[in-house]
Amino acid sequence: YLCARMRRGYLYSKAQELGCNKIALGHHYDDVIETTLMGMLYGGQFQTMMPKFHSTNYPGMELIRPLYLVHEHDILRWRDYNDLHFIQCACRLTESCASCGGTEKGSKRAEIKELIRELAKRDSQIPARIFSSASHVNLDTVIAYKQKNVVHHFLDSYDE
């Protein structure tokens, strides 16, 4: 998490230096569902990774995720087909430490990835349902939600 924030800060700074107004990250479909489920199970919140958003810390900068709908296995097949080799961050604090053997074992993300894999064995549509759940939120059946840092509670409009 710390390294990701540091890398992101460097990317924003370098992009501004180069006169860019967009940064494309490689988050994919599987990252989205893993992050959504991690937030629910470990953060006690429902939120998802957005396909694009405007930076709050770097005015005029937009972050985009062009691989948002691409499955990880398709990316890996494309990588292998083209005989490419992806690098991992070597920081010991990352989930996938290249200098620690390049494994995610023991990380929360690895646990969630395995949980999703097991659930998909029972019902192959579960990953798609996790993904689509962020597009099918019925605010009439939600106890509370936060929008622009303001918490809205169902009791606020209960008697209307």
C-alpha positions in Angstrom: 0.0 0.0 0.0 2.8 2.5 1.0 4.8 1.7 -2.2 1.7 2.0 -4.4 1.0 5.5 -2.9 4.6 6.5 -3.4 4.6 5.2 -7.0 1.4 7.0 -7.7 2.8 10.3 -6.4 5.8 9.9 -8.5 3.7 9.1 -11.6 1.5 12.2 -11.0 4.5 14.4 -10.6 6.3 13.1 -13.7 3.1 13.3 -15.7 2.7 17.0 -14.7 6.4 17.6 -15.5 5.8 16.2 -19.0 2.6 18.2 -19.5 0.3 15.1 -19.4 -3.2 15.3 -18.1 -3.9 11.5 -17.9 -2.3 8.6 -16.3 -3.2 5.0 -17.4 -2.9 2.3 -14.8 -3.0 -1.5 -15.4 -5.7 -2.4 -13.0 -7.9 -5.1 -14.5 -11.3 -6.8 -13.9 -10.0 -9.2 -11.3 -8.3 -6.3 -9.4 -11.7 -4.6 -9.3 -13.6 -7.5 -7.8 -10.8 -8.3 -5.4 -10.7 -4.7 -4.2 -14.5 -4.6 -3.8 -14.6 -7.7 -1.8 -11.6 -6.7 0.3 -13.3 -3.5 1.2 -16.4 -5.3 2.4 -14.7 -8.1 4.3 -11.7 -6.2 5.8 -12.7 -2.6 5.6 -16.4 -2.9 6.5 -17.4 -0.7 3.5 -18.8 -1.0 0.0 -16.8 0.8 -2.6 -15.1 -0.1 -5.8 -12.3 0.9 -8.1 -13.5 3.5 -10.6 -12.6 3.1 -14.2 -11.5 6.8 -14.3 -11.5 9.7 -11.9 -10.1 13.2 -11.5 -7.3 13.6 -9.0 -8.0 15.6 -5.9 -4.3 16.2 -5.2 -3.2 17.0 -8.7 -5.6 19.5 -10.4 -6.2 18.8 -14.1 -5.0 15.3 -13.8 -7.2 12.3 -14.6 -6.4 8.6 -13.8 -7.8 6.0 -16.2 -7.9 2.2 -16.1 -8.1 1.0 -19.7 -7.9 -2.7 -18.7 -10.9 -2.3 -16.3 -13.0 -4.9 -18.2 -10.1 -7.2 -19.2 -9.7 -10.4 -17.1 -6.3 -11.2 -15.6 -6.1 -14.6 -17.3 -6.5 -12.9 -20.7 -3.6 -10.5 -19.9 -1.4 -13.4 -18.8 -2.2 -15.4 -22.0 -1.4 -12.3 -24.1 1.9 -11.9 -22.1 2.9 -15.5 -22.7 1.8 -15.5 -26.3 4.1 -12.5 -26.9 6.9 -13.9 -24.7 6.8 -10.8 -22.5 8.0 -10.6 -18.9 6.4 -8.3 -16.4 8.3 -6.9 -13.5 7.2 -6.7 -9.9 7.9 -4.1 -7.3 10.9 -5.3 -5.2 9.7 -3.5 -2.1 9.4 -5.8 0.9 6.2 -4.0 1.9 4.3 -4.9 -1.2 1.9 -7.8 -1.6 4.0 -9.4 -4.3 7.6 -8.8 -3.3 9.9 -9.7 -6.2 12.9 -9.8 -3.9 10.9 -12.0 -1.5 10.3 -14.8 -4.1 7.6 -12.9 -6.0 4.7 -14.5 -4.2 1.5 -13.0 -2.8 1.1 -15.8 -0.2 0.0 -14.4 3.1 -1.5 -11.2 1.7 -5.1 -10.2 2.1 -5.4 -9.9 -1.6 -4.1 -13.5 -2.1 -6.8 -14.7 0.4 -9.5 -12.8 -1.4 -8.2 -14.1 -4.8 -8.4 -17.7 -3.5 -11.9 -17.1 -1.9 -13.2 -15.8 -5.3 -11.6 -18.8 -7.1 -13.3 -21.2 -4.6 -16.7 -19.5 -5.0 -16.4 -19.5 -8.7 -15.9 -23.3 -8.6 -19.4 -23.5 -7.1 -21.0 -20.9 -9.4 -19.0 -19.4 -12.3 -21.1 -16.2 -12.3 -20.0 -15.1 -8.8 -17.1 -13.0 -10.0 -19.4 -11.2 -12.5 -22.0 -10.6 -9.8 -19.4 -9.1 -7.5 -18.3 -6.8 -10.4 -21.8 -5.8 -11.3 -23.0 -5.2 -7.7 -21.4 -1.8 -7.8 -23.6 -0.8 -10.7 -26.8 -2.2 -9.1 -26.9 -0.3 -5.8 -30.5 0.5 -4.7 -30.1 3.5 -2.3 -33.6 2.9 -1.0 -32.3 -0.3 0.6 -29.0 1.1 2.0 -28.8 2.1 5.6 -26.3 4.9 4.9 -24.0 6.1 2.2 -21.3 8.8 1.9 -21.2 11.2 -1.0 -18.6 14.0 -1.3 -17.7 13.3 2.4 -21.3 13.8 3.6 -23.0 10.8 5.2 -26.6 10.3 4.2 -28.7 8.1 6.5 -32.0 6.4 5.6 -33.6 8.1 8.7 -32.8 11.5 7.2 -35.7 11.0 4.7 -37.6 8.2 6.4 -40.9 10.2 7.1 -41.0 12.0 3.8 
